[in-house]
């Protein structure tokens, strides 16, 4: 989607039944041609373990350098919420979110950090990026500490 032809913005919308059915709307980047980083943080991401059906909890941080398009935040929230009843491993969820984001907005660069809370005593952190970041792009730390338990 581009221009002002949105499927979700300014309209009532329910939570999509699955991530595959969710729509990621985009809007034109008013700063196209300017190198900058935008960040989305989802500290309460949930999905289901595909084996046990138990809930998994994660903290996702998406950093991207937009090109011509931005991902519209309402559609991103609904997309992320659609994982609530979706069974997938931590690695699959994290990389799937990033790839769908890239397919929609075609950013200059993107990285995602998936910081998952322990299940079975082991936290899993998943990191993915599209390639080397553009030269001159300021990339702050994601700000999520490694899991330390009671430490």
Phi, psi and omega per residue, in radians:
X1 nan 2.484 3.052
X2 -2.472 -3.121 -3.098
X3 0.922 -2.313 -3.105
X4 -1.974 0.422 3.137
X5 -1.625 1.269 -3.070
X6 -1.664 2.614 3.073
X7 -1.621 -0.374 -3.022
X8 -2.111 -0.616 -3.011
X9 -1.093 2.195 3.114
X10 1.341 0.191 -3.122
X11 -2.245 2.618 3.035
X12 -1.086 2.439 -3.124
X13 -2.578 2.394 3.070
X14 -1.655 3.011 3.116
X15 -1.303 2.236 3.113
X16 -1.060 2.605 -3.107
X17 -1.178 -0.441 -3.126
X18 -2.720 2.803 3.073
X19 -1.053 -0.565 -3.134
X20 -1.161 -0.561 -3.134
X21 -1.468 -0.287 -3.085
X22 -1.212 2.533 3.125
X23 -1.850 2.337 2.989
X24 -1.851 1.839 3.088
X25 -1.334 2.663 3.033
X26 -2.197 2.774 3.054
X27 -2.286 2.709 3.100
X28 -1.082 2.468 3.098
X29 -1.438 1.940 -3.132
X30 -1.184 -0.219 3.104
X31 -1.958 0.498 3.109
X32 -0.952 2.408 -3.111
X33 1.637 -0.159 3.083
X34 -1.836 2.251 3.133
X35 -1.423 2.030 3.074
X36 -2.664 2.887 -3.135
X37 -1.959 2.353 3.020
X38 -2.037 2.556 -3.070
X39 -2.262 2.336 2.943
X40 -1.980 2.329 3.114
X41 -2.136 2.239 3.109
X42 -2.154 1.574 -3.066
X43 -1.361 -0.069 -3.098
X44 -2.234 0.745 3.128
X45 -1.249 2.377 3.091
X46 -2.334 2.566 3.011
X47 -2.582 -3.039 3.131
X48 -2.062 2.515 3.005
X49 -1.118 2.254 -3.106
X50 -1.250 -0.220 -3.126
X51 -1.691 -0.871 -3.041
X52 -1.693 -0.356 -3.056
X53 1.378 0.025 3.109
X54 -1.283 2.639 -3.133
X55 -1.241 2.511 3.014
X56 -2.040 2.488 -3.089
X57 -2.130 2.339 -3.139
X58 -2.450 2.920 3.082
X59 -2.159 1.914 -3.119
X60 -1.752 2.418 3.034
X61 -2.225 2.070 3.136
X62 -1.940 2.046 3.049
X63 -1.916 2.304 3.088
X64 -2.568 2.626 3.034
X65 -1.779 1.818 -3.078
X66 -1.150 2.682 2.998
X67 -1.874 -1.887 -3.120
X68 -1.503 -0.341 -3.036
X69 -2.192 2.625 2.992
X70 -1.984 2.598 3.005
X71 -1.445 2.263 -3.130
X72 -1.301 2.288 -2.948
X73 -1.173 -0.594 3.130
X74 -1.099 -0.768 3.140
X75 -1.151 -0.613 3.098
X76 -1.143 -0.748 3.112
X77 -1.042 -0.774 3.138
X78 -1.172 -0.691 3.086
X79 -1.045 -0.859 -3.127
X80 -1.124 -0.656 3.132
X81 -1.184 -0.422 -3.122
X82 -1.160 -0.237 3.098
X83 -1.359 -0.162 -3.044
X84 -0.941 -0.637 3.140
X85 -2.036 0.430 -3.075
X86 -1.857 2.233 3.124
X87 -1.600 2.055 3.083
X88 -2.836 2.672 3.087
X89 -1.242 2.772 -3.107
X90 -0.938 -0.786 -3.100
X91 -1.082 -0.757 -3.123
X92 -1.134 -0.806 3.142
X93 -1.014 -0.860 -3.059
X94 -1.074 -0.884 -3.089
X95 -1.221 -0.635 3.109
X96 -1.069 -0.772 3.098
X97 -1.000 -0.831 -3.106
X98 -1.100 -0.769 -3.106
X99 -1.179 -0.689 3.072
X100 -1.100 -0.712 3.103
X101 -1.042 -0.820 3.134
X102 -1.113 -0.713 3.116
X103 -1.066 -0.654 -3.093
X104 -1.342 -0.873 -2.971
X105 -1.766 -0.288 -3.110
X106 0.840 1.018 -3.100
X107 -1.215 2.806 3.040
X108 -1.095 -0.667 -3.127
X109 -2.763 2.593 3.092
X110 -2.590 2.513 2.936
X111 -2.387 2.638 3.073
X112 -2.320 2.442 2.991
X113 -2.037 2.131 3.063
X114 -1.904 1.903 -3.102
X115 -1.835 1.802 -3.018
X116 -1.728 2.431 3.128
X117 -1.334 2.675 -3.044
X118 -1.080 2.462 2.894
X119 -2.345 2.260 -3.074
X120 1.211 0.367 3.068
X121 1.500 0.025 -3.089
X122 -2.185 2.022 3.002
X123 -1.361 2.574 3.107
X124 -2.160 2.175 3.043
X125 -1.919 2.355 -3.072
X126 -2.186 2.274 -3.112
X127 -2.247 2.430 3.125
X128 -2.625 2.537 3.038
X129 -2.560 2.809 -3.058
X130 -1.350 -0.281 -3.110
X131 2.751 -2.813 3.114
X132 -1.174 2.435 3.095
X133 -1.197 2.648 3.111
X134 -1.081 2.489 3.122
X135 -1.085 2.337 3.116
X136 1.576 -0.065 3.134
X137 -1.386 2.186 3.082
X138 -1.379 2.113 -3.090
X139 -2.159 1.718 3.112
X140 -1.246 2.812 3.038
X141 -1.038 2.671 -3.108
X142 -1.319 -0.278 2.996
X143 1.388 0.229 3.116
X144 -1.906 2.040 -3.108
X145 -1.243 2.601 3.023
X146 -1.064 2.615 -3.105
X147 -1.160 2.284 -3.122
X148 -2.158 0.092 -3.125
X149 1.079 -2.306 -3.135
X150 -1.565 0.023 -3.071
X151 -0.546 nan nan
